[in-house]
């Protein structure tokens, strides 16, 4: 509220992506070498964990409870799921034909939007695609959100 800097989080690179929860800050930045997602403690400023991340122009990420979702380090057209506590890779969601732009998760499913013009709904347990939604435009350009079991996304349409 004072505008005073309280803490800095050092994740050097460009095209940074930042996501936060009550306790943690999640960062990704494009670097010349090995890219990583970093999990930071908001209380201490300490980097608590690193996950492999894609070395590409951008990445998407989302956190639900103790699960971290991020663009796969191996394939920008898929999403990986990690356990925040253990750091274990829990699986991946593969099936888009272009890079992922958006990730959103509920307790039982994950939604992904990609530049291939589709949003996909996945079962968290089986990691299988349960539905594909086609965009009325050419691509999903903005984040997805679910409110009262309805999915919303934004596009670059003027209306």
N, C-alpha and C positions, 0 to 999 in steps of 0.2 A: 504494500500500500504506500510505502514511502518512495518507491522507485530505486531503492538502494540494492546493489548487487549483493546477493547472499552467498552464492556459490557458482562456480564454473565447472562445466563438465567437458573434458578434453576428448573430443573425437574428431581428429583432423581429417579433412577431405572436402569435397564439394558435393552439391546436390543433396544436402543433408535431409534426412527424414527424422522427425522426433514424435514420440508418442508417450503419453504419461498416464499413470494411475495415481491413487492416493499415496502409495509408498515408493513407486519406482518411476524412473525415466528410462525410455528405450530409445536408442539412437542407431542410425546407420548413416554412413557417408561414403561417397565414391572416393576411393584411393587408387594409387597406381599399382598397388600390390594386392595382398590378401585382405578382402573386405570382411568385416564382421559386424554383427548386431551386438550392441553392448547394452547390458542391464545395469542401471545405476541405482544406488540407494539415495533417495531424496534427503533422508536425514543426515547421512554422513558424507555424501558425495563420492563414495567409493564405488568403483566398478566391480560388481558382484559376479558377473558371468558374461561370457562371450559365446556367441553362436556363429557358425560359418554363414556368410552372406554372399549374395551375388556381386560379382565385379562387373556391373553394367550401369547404364545411365541412371536408373532409379530402382527403388525397392519399395514394397508395401509390407506393412506389419499390423498386427492386431493382438491384443491380450484379452483373454477371458479367464478369470480365476487364476489357476496355476498353469494355464496353457499359453504358450507363446506361438504365434503363427507368423511366418515370414516368407517372402518370395524365396524359392529354393536356391541354394548356392550353385547348383548344377544346371538348373533349367529355369529360365525366367517365365516359363509357361506353366509352372506348377508351384505349389505352396507346401512348405514343411511345417510340421507341428512338433514342438519341443515341450518337455516338462520343465517349468521354471525352477522347481526345487532341485531336481537331480541333474538337469541339463541333458537328459536322455532324449534322443530323437524318437518320437512316437509314431511317425509315419509321414506319408506325403499324399497330396491330392493332385492327380495328374489328369489332364484332358483338354486343356485350352490349346488353341492353335496360334496364340500370340501372347505377348507379355501381360502379366497380371497388373492391373491398376488398382484394385481394391480388394480388401479382405474384411469380412465381418463374421463373428461367431456367436452362436447362442449356446445353450447348454447341450443341445443334441445335434446341432448342424453347423456347417460353415458355408458361407456364401462368398463367391469370388467373382469379380468382374474383370474382364480382359479386353484388350484391343481387338480381339477377334469378333467383337460385337455380341458377345454372350455374357450372361451371368449364369453361374452354376451353383446349385445347392448340393451339398455333400453330407452324407451321414458321418458323424465324428467317429462312431464305433467301427463301421466297416470300411471307411475311407472311399466309398463308392459314390459316384455321381447319381443323385436321385431325380434331378430335374435340370433342364437347360432352358433359360429364358433368352429369347432373341431381342436385341435392341431395335427400336424403331429407327435408329440412326445407324451410323457405321461402326461406332465403338463406344465403350464405356470409358469415360474420361474422368469421372469423379468418384468419390467414396460411396459405398453402399451403407445403408443403415436399415435396421429392422425395428419397427415400432408396432406393438400390438399384432404381431404375426404378419405384418405387411412389409415387403421390401421396397425401399425407395432408392433411386439413384439419380444423379444429375447428369445432364449431357450438355453439349454445346449448342443445342437448338435455341433459337431466339425466343420462342414463345413459351 
